[in-house]
Amino acid sequence: MDFEKLVQLTVNGLTLGSVYALVALGFSMVYGILKLLNFAHGDVMMVGAFVGWGTLNWLGGAESPSVAVWVLITLLVCAAMAACGVLGVVIERFAYRPLRNAPRIAPLISALGVSFFIQNSVLLLYGADFRSYDTDFLIDLDRGIDWGVLHVWAVRVLVIGAAVAMMLGLIALVDRTKLGKAMRATSFDREAAAMMGIDVDRVIAATFFIGSALAGAAGVLVGLVFFQINHFMGFTYGLKGFTAAVVGGIGSIPGAMLGGLAIGLAEAYTVGYLTSSFRDVVVFSILILFLLVRPQGILGRPDVSKV
């Protein structure tokens, strides 16, 4: 076995898996609170990628930015997170909240409608052409970790580090803050939480804001590490993020991270050792296998039926 190839494929898989994990975190948060599959989540990520691209051009572009590179990247991520967070709250307020007590199929159809609406709105605004972050001008691709057979671009280190940092921050928020306690209470029993004085609507809106903000950050990171973005990218990353959430255990924050990394590694190894034509086949075969054998995922818990 070519050990150097294995190491490089592992780095590629961890990079891609980190992006999937950030998307999966949003799926898990929303499902944990509302038991709703927000299929518009991938398109929110796509909007974040375009917001980051627009901010990059507003600040002079990759070839001649008006601020230092690390400041520029921070501004791109913050702008995308803010815009997508607000978008997530708007989606929840107008597309999901009116259907909160409707049959479960109704918000699911609404989510699909929102997904198509966002996707085609961006298509009308920006066209179908691919947009480039021109990362090779922004970051020296030769820099990074270079140790024996391990070669990791600086931008890949950035993606993996940012994903881990955001996941740890989210865990701290859920476990140690008043908002996090309210989220856990709402997730366990929404009606009882409301009776205890928790503003359920505010908690749900905050959940959508945080989950959508993470998706926005993922959109910028995709643009930086894979250079190009387009209006259709949200569909693919949304499906892979959903798969990661199911595999890791939908509703579990560490599970979403673990599932994202597992799916990213599976995809990278498939491309490296088989062919790129089979990567989606392998990924969605894993999804089907988990749904059949362990539907609660790796770290998830089976749903408890209330009587």
C-alpha positions in Angstrom: 0.0 0.0 0.0 1.2 3.5 -0.9 1.4 5.0 2.6 1.9 8.6 1.4 -1.3 8.3 -0.7 -3.2 7.0 2.3 -2.1 9.9 4.4 -3.0 12.5 1.7 -6.4 10.9 1.2 -7.0 11.0 4.9 -6.2 14.7 5.0 -8.5 15.3 2.0 -11.2 13.3 3.8 -10.9 15.2 7.1 -11.1 18.5 5.2 -14.2 17.5 3.3 -15.6 15.9 6.4 -15.2 19.0 8.5 -17.4 20.9 6.0 -20.0 18.1 6.1 -19.8 18.3 9.9 -20.6 22.0 10.1 -23.7 21.4 7.8 -24.7 18.3 9.9 -24.6 20.4 13.1 -27.4 22.6 11.8 -29.5 19.6 10.8 -29.0 18.0 14.2 -29.8 21.2 16.1 -33.1 21.8 14.3 -34.1 18.2 14.4 -33.3 18.0 18.1 -35.6 20.9 18.8 -38.4 20.5 16.3 -38.0 17.0 14.9 -37.9 18.8 11.6 -35.6 18.0 8.6 -34.7 21.4 7.3 -33.9 20.5 3.7 -33.3 24.2 2.9 -30.2 24.1 5.2 -27.8 23.2 2.3 -29.0 26.2 0.3 -28.5 28.5 3.4 -24.8 27.3 3.2 -24.7 28.2 -0.5 -26.0 31.7 0.3 -23.1 32.0 2.9 -20.6 31.1 0.1 -22.0 33.8 -2.1 -22.0 36.4 0.8 -18.4 35.5 1.4 -17.5 35.9 -2.2 -19.3 39.3 -2.4 -17.5 40.5 0.7 -14.2 39.3 -0.7 -14.8 41.4 -3.9 -16.0 44.4 -1.9 -12.7 44.4 0.1 -10.6 44.5 -3.1 -10.6 40.8 -4.2 -8.1 38.1 -3.6 -5.3 39.7 -5.7 -5.2 43.0 -3.9 -7.2 42.9 -0.7 -7.5 46.1 1.3 -6.9 44.4 4.6 -4.5 41.8 6.0 -5.3 38.2 4.8 -6.2 36.9 8.3 -8.5 39.9 8.9 -10.0 39.4 5.4 -10.8 35.7 6.1 -12.3 36.6 9.5 -14.5 39.2 7.9 -15.7 36.7 5.2 -16.6 34.2 7.8 -18.3 36.7 10.1 -20.3 38.3 7.2 -21.5 34.9 6.0 -22.4 33.7 9.5 -24.4 36.9 10.2 -26.3 36.9 6.9 -27.1 33.2 7.1 -28.1 33.5 10.7 -30.6 36.2 9.8 -31.8 34.2 6.8 -32.3 31.1 9.0 -34.5 33.1 11.5 -36.6 34.5 8.6 -37.1 31.0 7.2 -38.2 29.7 10.6 -40.6 32.7 11.1 -42.4 32.6 7.8 -42.0 29.0 6.5 -41.9 26.8 9.6 -43.6 28.5 12.5 -47.1 28.7 10.9 -46.9 25.0 10.3 -45.5 24.0 13.7 -48.6 22.1 14.8 -49.5 20.9 11.3 -49.0 17.2 10.1 -45.3 16.5 9.8 -45.5 16.3 6.0 -46.5 20.0 5.8 -43.2 21.5 7.1 -41.2 19.0 5.1 -42.9 20.2 1.9 -42.4 23.8 3.0 -38.6 23.1 3.5 -38.3 21.7 0.0 -40.2 24.8 -1.3 -37.8 27.1 0.5 -34.8 25.2 -0.9 -36.0 25.7 -4.5 -36.9 29.3 -3.8 -33.4 30.2 -2.4 -31.6 28.2 -5.1 -33.5 29.9 -8.0 -33.3 33.3 -6.4 -29.5 33.1 -6.4 -29.6 31.8 -9.9 -31.6 34.8 -11.0 -29.3 37.2 -9.2 -25.9 35.8 -10.1 -26.5 33.5 -13.1 -25.3 29.9 -13.5 -21.6 30.7 -13.9 -19.1 29.4 -11.3 -17.6 32.0 -9.0 -14.1 31.7 -7.7 -12.5 32.8 -4.4 -9.1 32.8 -6.1 -7.6 31.2 -3.0 -4.2 30.7 -4.8 -3.8 34.5 -4.8 -5.1 34.9 -1.2 -3.1 32.2 0.5 0.2 30.7 -0.4 -0.8 27.1 -1.2 2.8 25.9 -0.7 2.7 26.8 3.0 1.3 24.6 5.7 2.4 21.4 7.4 5.2 19.5 5.6 6.4 16.7 7.7 7.6 13.5 6.1 4.7 12.0 4.1 2.3 14.5 5.6 1.6 17.5 3.4 -1.3 19.8 4.4 -2.0 23.1 2.8 -2.5 26.0 5.2 -6.1 26.4 4.0 -6.9 22.8 4.9 -5.5 23.3 8.4 -7.8 26.4 8.6 -10.9 24.4 7.6 -10.3 21.5 10.0 -9.3 23.8 12.8 -12.3 26.1 12.3 -14.7 23.2 12.2 -13.3 21.7 15.5 -13.3 25.1 17.2 -17.0 25.8 16.2 -18.1 22.4 17.4 -16.4 22.8 20.8 -17.9 26.3 21.1 -21.4 24.9 20.3 -20.9 22.1 22.9 -19.9 24.7 25.5 -22.9 26.9 24.6 -25.4 24.0 24.9 -23.9 22.6 28.1 -23.0 25.7 30.1 -25.2 28.6 29.1 -28.8 29.6 30.0 -29.8 29.5 26.3 -28.3 26.0 26.1 -30.3 24.7 29.0 -33.4 26.2 27.4 -32.6 24.4 24.2 -32.2 21.1 26.0 -35.5 21.6 27.9 -37.3 22.5 24.6 -35.9 19.5 22.9 -37.0 17.2 25.6 -40.6 18.5 26.0 -41.6 21.7 24.2 -45.0 22.1 26.0 -43.5 21.5 29.4 -40.7 24.0 28.7 -43.3 26.6 27.8 -45.2 25.9 31.0 -42.0 26.5 33.0 -41.6 30.0 31.6 -39.2 29.3 28.7 -39.8 31.4 25.6 -40.0 28.5 23.2 -40.3 30.7 20.1 -37.1 32.6 21.1 -35.3 29.4 21.7 -36.3 27.9 18.3 -35.3 31.2 16.5 -31.9 31.1 18.3 -31.4 27.5 17.3 -32.1 28.4 13.6 -29.8 31.4 13.9 -26.9 29.4 15.3 -27.3 26.4 12.9 -27.6 28.7 9.9 -24.6 30.7 11.0 -22.5 27.5 11.1 -23.8 26.7 7.6 -22.7 30.1 6.4 -19.2 29.5 7.8 -19.1 26.2 6.0 -20.0 27.9 2.7 -17.0 30.3 3.0 -14.7 27.4 3.9 -15.8 25.5 0.9 -15.1 28.5 -1.3 -11.6 28.8 0.2 -10.6 25.2 0.0 -12.2 24.2 -3.3 -12.0 27.6 -4.9 -15.3 27.6 -6.8 -18.9 28.0 -5.8 -22.2 27.9 -7.7 -26.0 28.2 -7.1 -26.4 24.4 -7.1 -23.8 23.5 -4.5 -26.2 23.6 -1.6 -28.1 20.6 -2.8 -25.1 18.3 -2.8 -23.6 19.6 0.5 -27.1 19.5 2.1 -27.6 15.9 1.3 -24.1 14.9 2.4 -24.6 16.9 5.6 -27.9 15.2 6.3 -26.2 11.8 5.7 -23.5 12.8 8.2 -26.1 13.8 10.8 -27.9 10.5 10.4 -24.7 8.4 10.5 -23.4 10.2 13.6 -26.7 10.3 15.3 -29.1 13.1 14.4 -29.7 15.4 17.4 -26.2 14.7 18.8 -23.5 17.5 18.4 -20.5 15.2 18.7 -22.3 12.7 16.5 -22.7 15.3 13.8 -19.0 15.9 13.9 -18.1 12.2 13.9 -20.6 11.5 11.1 -19.2 14.3 9.0 -15.6 13.1 9.3 -16.7 9.5 8.6 -18.5 10.5 5.4 -15.7 12.7 4.3 -13.1 9.9 4.8 -15.4 7.4 3.0 -15.7 9.7 0.0 -12.0 10.5 -0.1 -11.0 6.8 0.0 -13.5 5.9 -2.6 -12.1 8.5 -5.0 -8.5 7.5 -4.2 -8.8 3.7 -4.4 -11.8 3.1 -6.6 -13.2 6.0 -8.8 -14.9 9.3 -8.4 -17.9 7.9 -10.1 -18.6 5.7 -7.1 -18.3 8.2 -4.3 -22.0 9.1 -4.1 -22.9 5.5 -4.4 -20.7 4.6 -1.4 -21.9 7.6 0.7 -25.6 6.9 0.2 -25.1 3.2 0.6 -23.7 4.0 4.1 -26.8 6.1 4.8 -29.1 3.2 3.8 -27.1 0.7 5.8 -27.4 2.9 9.0 -31.1 3.4 8.4 -31.6 -0.3 8.2 -29.2 -1.5 11.0 -28.8 1.4 13.4 -31.2 4.2 12.6 -30.2 6.2 15.7 -26.7 6.6 14.4 -23.3 6.1 16.1 -23.9 8.4 19.1 -27.6 8.9 18.9 -30.3 7.4 21.1 -33.4 5.6 20.0 -36.6 7.8 20.2 -38.6 7.2 23.3 -42.3 6.9 22.7 -44.3 9.0 25.1 -47.6 7.6 26.4 
